[in-house]
């Protein structure tokens, strides 16, 4: 309520609505359901679509029924597995059964789309290293980091960021283009939900870069956090442990659960470093030895060839380390060729949308347990996935074609600072 200064009467204020595009990715209000209304990025919206599908079927309007596709990230799966004391595979199978039961049509694992993200990042670092341009390359999978870079450092920092889309958005391309064609549907006839460990993934999905003007649809229509999926389980009155396992769905071929070696944020540093060492210097790297710098979230690793350091990579998690990295870059004192950058301390396994510790378990203990579950899945090099090579050829028309650039890469936009905090009337 607000009191009118002239009449003294109380006036009811309209409820404020803040769009995702307004967010600064500060990890403050965006994680609070009380202060931000995310009207198109919630489980309520998913339930609304499922109800619309039921209504259309009852009325015989089958052409208006949307195909509902759910993409689940490995980090979100690990978080649910930890809560319900399940293996990663059983969790994936039971989640598939759960989403099918409530009316979703297909459930995919984003490790498949991460294959493309890793392959493209690997290719681009080799190209940049050989041309000695825009180094260090900064990883682009974290939307919180991207938002911070665009709104805080603008045009200076953006050329260093990899243009490769994140696994979520590449899955959006796969679902709304490749899979839609496979089903003989247009992109707007598919409703694509992703399950992610991070609220900032909602920001990413809302970017105009990932909106199809022709069909008036987004590549990812709705992002649910891990905790929101757990809330859906509670709404349905089911315990994930009690659900019968179902066969996994496959986007290209039979469903399988395969992950990538390396850290819990996707293994970008490890995969890109090994690929660069092999392609640039003919080196096959075995065990990687990391050096911890200021804290556990800032590490570096180097590769020597003929006694000379030829590659230097690092990982920087959390905004404190990101700010230090950016300052080094601006001062011309950044020695790295590639940096895996993540906004959350401890990386994606510790995302803001993950389930919190239970009972007497500490956050560190939970993260350690999540890391074990995450690493328990069999791994494969992304370039060793035969479906990836097939799709590069048959879906994208080659690695260097226009379609590959459009569906696997994106652009960034410096945000002009038009508001000075000193000028705001609080």
N, C-alpha and C positions, 0 to 999 in steps of 0.2 A: 504494500500500500504506500501511497505518497500523499502528503498533505499539501493541498493547494495553498500557496502563500497568501493569496488575496482573500479567498473565502473561508479558508480553514477546513474545508471539506476534505474527507479522505477519498482518494481516487485510486481505484484498483489498476495496477500496472499490468501490461501484457507480459506474458512469459517470454523471456529472452530466448532467442534461438541463435546459436553460434554454428556456422557451417564448418566442415572439416578444413576448408581452404583458409579459414581464419587462423588456424592453429600455428603456433610457433615451434611446436615439438619440444616444449620445455619440460615435458613429463609432469606437468602440474595438473591443470584442469582437465586435460584430455582423458585422464584416467579416472575421473570422478563423474559418475552417472548423475550426481546431484547438480553439477554445475554446467554440464554440456549435454544438449539433446542431440543425439546422433540418430536422426529419425530414419535414415535409410541404411544404417549399418548396425543392425541389432537382430537378435533372435526373433523379436516380434515381427520384423519385416519378413523373415524367412517363413514363419508360421502363416503370415498373411498370404504369401505366394502359394504355399501348399494348400491353404483353404480355397483360394481362387481356383486352383486346379481341380479340387474336389467339386466345387460348384459348377465349373464348366463341364465336367464329365457328366454330372447329374442332368444338366440341361442339353447334353448332346453336342456341346460346342467344342469338339475335340481339336479343332484347328487352333483354338485359343489356349489350349493347355501348354504350359511351358515345360520343357525338359529341364529338370533341376539337377545340376552337377555340383558336387562338393569336392574340393581339393584340400587335402589335409597335409600340413607341414610336419616334418619329422620331429621338430622341437615340441609342437603341441601334442603330438602322439606320445612322446616320452613323458610329458607332464601328466597326462591322464594315466599312463601306465604306472607311474610312480604312486599316484593316489590310490589306484585300485589293485596294486600289487600284481600286475600282469606283465607278461613279456611284451616286447614291441610288436611282435607278429600277432599275438592274440589281441592286443589292443586295436591294431589295424583291422583285423577281421571282425571284431565286435563293433567297432565304430561303423564299419561298412553295413553290418546288419542293422544297427540302430537307425542310421540315416535312411536305409531302404524302408524300414518299418514305418517311419513317419511320413514317407511319401517321396523321398528323393530317388532319382533314377540311377545315378552313377556316383561312385566315390573313388577318387584318384589320389595318388601320393605325389606330392610336389617334388620328390627326388628325381622324377623323370624330367620335369622342366628344368631342374637344377643342372642336369646333364648339359643342356644347351647353354645355360648361363655360365657354367665353368668353361666349356669349350670355347665360347666366344671371348671370355676374359683372357684365357690362355693365348688365343690367337692375337688379340690386340696388344698384350704386353710385349710379345715378340716383335710386332710391327713398330711399336713405340721405341723399344730398346734399340732396334737397328737404325731407326731414324733419329734417335736421341731427342725426341720431341715429347713434351708434356709429361716429363717424369718428375716425381714419382706418379705412377698410376694409382689412384685411390679407388678402392672397391665401392660398388654402387648398390649393393643388395639391401642396405639399411635405409629405409625411408626417413627415419628420424634424423640421421646424419645428412641426408640429401636436403631435407627441409631446412635444417640449420645452416648448411652451406649456402643455399639460395638466399635465405633471408638475412644472414649475418655477414657473409663474406662476398657474396655476389660474384660478379664477373671475374674477379681475380682467381678464385679457387676452382670455379666450374670446369675450366679446360683440363684440369688434372683428373677429374672424376671419369671413371670408365662409363662409356655410353651403354653398356650391356644392361638390359632389363633384369630385374630381380626374378627369382624363380616364380614368385606369385604372378607377376605380370606376363612372363613367358607362358605360364600355364593359361593365363587369360587368352593369349594369342592362340595357343593350341586348342583350347576349348571352343572359342568363338569363331575360329577359322577352320582349322583342320577337322575337329570333331563335328562341328556343325555341318560341314560338307559331307562327312561320312554318314551322318544321320539324315541328310537331305533337308536340312533346316537352315533358316537364316539366323544370323547372330542374335537378333532380338527374340527369337523363339526359345532361346536357352537362358536360364537363370543360373548364373555361376556364383557359388558361395565358396569362399576360402576360409580355412580354419588356421589361425596364425597365433604365435606366441606374443604378439606385440600390437598395441592399439594404433601405433603409427602406420601399420599396414592399411588401416582404414583411410588414412590420409593419402597413401599411395594410390589406392584404388579410385579415389575421388579426383585424381589429377585429370585435367582436360586432355592431356597427351594420350590418355588411355580411354578416350570416349570416341565411339564410332558415330560420326555425324550422319552418315547415310541411313543407318538403322536405329539411331537414337538409343544406343545402348552402351554400357561400359564393358570392358573386357572382364572385369570382376565386379559383379553387381553388389555383393555384400560380403563384408569381412567379419567373421566371428572370432573373438578371442577364445583361448582355451577355457577360460573361466565361464564364458557365455555358453559354450557347448556343455560344460558340466552343469550349468543351470538348466539347460534343456533336458538333460537326463533327469534332474530333480523334478522338473515340470511334468515329465512323462511318468514319473514314479518308478523309475527303473534304476537298478545298479548295474554299471557297465560289466561287472564281474559275472552277473547272472544272465547276460544276453548270450544266446547261442552264436558261435562264430560263423561267419559267412565267407564264401570265396571272395578273393580280392578282385575288383574290377580293373581292367587294363585299358589304357587309352590307345595304345598301339600294341596289340598282341595280348597275350595272357597276362593277368595281373600278377605282380611279384613285388616283394619288399626288398629293395636293394638301396644301400646308402653310399656315402662317400667318406673316405678316410679323412682324418684331420679333426679340427675342433668342432664344437657344437654349433657354430654359426655358419656351417656350410663347407668348411675346409678350403676356402678360397686361397689362403696363403700357401698351404701345403701343395695343392694341385697346381697352382700357377707357378710356384717356384720350381717344382720338379719338371714341369713341362718346359719352362724357360731354360733351365740348365741343360736339358736334353736337346732342345732345338737349337740353342745358341752356341753351346760348347760341347755337345756330345757326351754330357756327363749323366750317369745314372746315379741318382742320390739314394742312399739307404736311410739310415736314421738321421733325423734332423736335430741339431743341438741348438736350443733356444737360450738366449740370454735375457734374463729379466732386468728391466731398467728401473724406472721410478717405482713401479708397483707391479703386481701380478697381471694387471690388465695392459701393460705396455711391454712387449717383448720384441726381440729382433733375432734374425738368423742371417748368416752370410754364407756364400759359396765361393770357394777358392779354385782357381785353375792355373796350374803352373806356378803356384806360390803367390798368386795375385788375387785379391778379392774382386770378383767380377759381378756378383749379384748380392744385393742387400735388401732384405724384405723385413717387414715389421707388422705387428698387429697392435691396434690402438682401440681399446674399448672404454666407453664412458666419456662424458664431455670434458672432464678434466684433462684426460690424455689427448683428446681430439684438439682441444685448444692449444696445448703444448705443441702438437704436431703442426697445426696451422701456423703458429708463430715461427717455428723453425723454417717452414716453407717460405713465409713472407720475408724472413731475414736471409734467405739463400743458404741456409745451413742444414737443409734436409738431405741426408745422404742416401735415402732409400730409393729403390726402383719401383717398389710396389708396397702398399700398405692396406691391410684388411681393416676397415674402419667400421665399428659398430657403436651405436649410441648407448646401449645398455652396458653397465659394468658386468663383467663375466659373459657378455655376449647374449645371443638369442635364447639360450636355455633359461636365462634370467629375465626374459622379456616381461614387460608390465602386465601382459594379459595372461601370464602363466598362473597356475594354481600355487597358492602360498603354502609354506610349511605347516604341517599338522602336529599336534601334540607337543612334544618336547624337542622336535627336530629343528635345528638351526637352519638359516638360509644357506650357509656354506655346505652343510651336510646334505641338504636337498639338492643343491647344484651338483655336488659330487655324485650323488645317486642318479640324477638325470643324465650326467655325462656317461655313466656306466650303461644305462639303458640305451641311450643314443648310440653308443659305440658297439652295442651288442649285435647290431644288424650287419649282415654280410656286406662288404664293400666292393665296388667296381670302379675302374677308371671311367670317366664319362665318355671318352673316345672309344672305349671297348663295348659300348652298348650298340648292338647292330641296328636297333630301331632308330637311333640318332642319325647314323650315316644314311639310312634309307630315307628318312624324312628330309634331311638336307637336300637330297637329290630329287625326291618325288614331290615334296610339299613346297620347299623353298626355291627349287630351281638352282641349287648350288649355294656354296658358302658366301660368295661375294656378290650375289645378285641383289636387285632392288627389293625383292620381297623379303629376303633375309634381313636386310637393313631395317625395313619397316616393322617387321614382326619381332625381331630380337633386340633391337636397339631403341633408344629414346634420346630426348634432348632435355636440357635443364635451363632454368630461367632465373636470372638475377631479379630479385624483388627490390624495387626502389623503396627506400626508407622515407616514407612521406609523413610519418608521425613521430614527433619528438615527445618523449615521456614527460618532459617539463611543461609541455603545452596541454596535457590532458587534465581535465577537471574531474578529479576523483570524487 
